[in-house]
Amino acid sequence: MTPEFVISLGSEAIQLALLLALPLLGVGLAVGLFIAVLQATTQIQEMTLSFVPKIVCVLLALLAASPWMLSKIANFTSQLILSIPQIIK
């Protein structure tokens, strides 16, 4: 196993982690921004008003994106398992 291979594998793993986190973080950001604008216009500064909608929307986004996320993780894992003979050489 060469250092280049280890760096490449680590880079792919980090890219996959960022790709999987992007939809959930994007939904959380969009809902948080919407709630912040709503709170600023109505001058309601209730802390629970910002957390509850974000949690609900992120959970719904997780339910919607979970098949795609699972396929990405399974594909990465199967490629990693199939490359074991090349790693051992």
C-alpha positions in Angstrom: 0.0 0.0 0.0 1.6 3.2 -1.2 1.2 6.6 0.5 -0.4 7.9 -2.7 -3.1 5.2 -2.4 -3.8 6.1 1.2 -4.1 9.8 0.4 -6.4 9.0 -2.5 -8.6 6.8 -0.4 -8.8 9.4 2.4 -9.6 12.1 -0.2 -12.4 10.0 -1.7 -13.8 9.3 1.8 -13.8 12.9 2.8 -15.4 13.9 -0.5 -18.1 11.3 0.0 -18.8 12.5 3.6 -19.1 16.1 2.3 -21.4 15.0 -0.5 -23.6 13.1 1.9 -23.8 16.0 4.4 -24.6 18.6 1.8 -28.3 18.0 1.3 -29.0 18.0 5.0 -26.9 21.0 5.7 -28.5 22.9 2.8 -32.0 22.2 4.0 -31.0 23.3 7.5 -29.5 26.5 6.2 -32.4 27.3 4.0 -35.0 26.7 6.8 -32.8 28.6 9.3 -32.6 31.6 6.9 -36.3 31.6 6.3 -37.1 31.4 10.0 -34.6 34.2 10.8 -36.2 36.5 8.2 -39.6 35.6 9.6 -38.5 36.4 13.1 -36.9 39.6 12.0 -40.0 40.8 10.3 -42.4 39.9 13.1 -40.0 40.8 15.9 -40.6 37.4 17.6 -37.4 36.3 19.2 -38.4 32.8 20.5 -35.5 30.3 20.5 -37.6 27.2 20.0 -39.2 28.7 16.9 -35.9 28.4 15.1 -34.9 24.9 16.3 -38.1 22.9 15.9 -38.7 23.7 12.2 -35.1 23.0 11.4 -35.1 19.6 13.1 -38.3 18.6 11.4 -37.2 19.7 7.9 -33.7 18.1 8.3 -35.4 14.8 9.4 -37.7 15.0 6.4 -34.8 15.7 4.1 -33.0 12.7 5.7 -36.0 10.5 4.9 -36.1 11.7 1.3 -32.4 11.5 0.7 -31.7 8.2 2.6 -32.0 5.9 -0.5 -29.5 8.0 -2.4 -27.2 8.3 0.5 -27.3 4.5 1.1 -26.6 3.8 -2.5 -23.5 6.1 -2.4 -22.2 4.5 0.8 -22.8 1.0 -0.6 -21.1 1.8 -3.9 -18.1 3.2 -2.1 -17.9 0.2 0.3 -18.2 -2.3 -2.5 -15.4 -0.6 -4.5 -13.2 -0.6 -1.4 -13.9 -4.3 -0.8 -13.2 -5.1 -4.4 -9.9 -3.2 -4.3 -8.6 -5.3 -1.4 -6.5 -7.7 -3.6 -4.8 -4.7 -5.2 -4.1 -3.2 -1.8 -2.5 -6.4 -0.5 0.0 -6.6 -3.4 
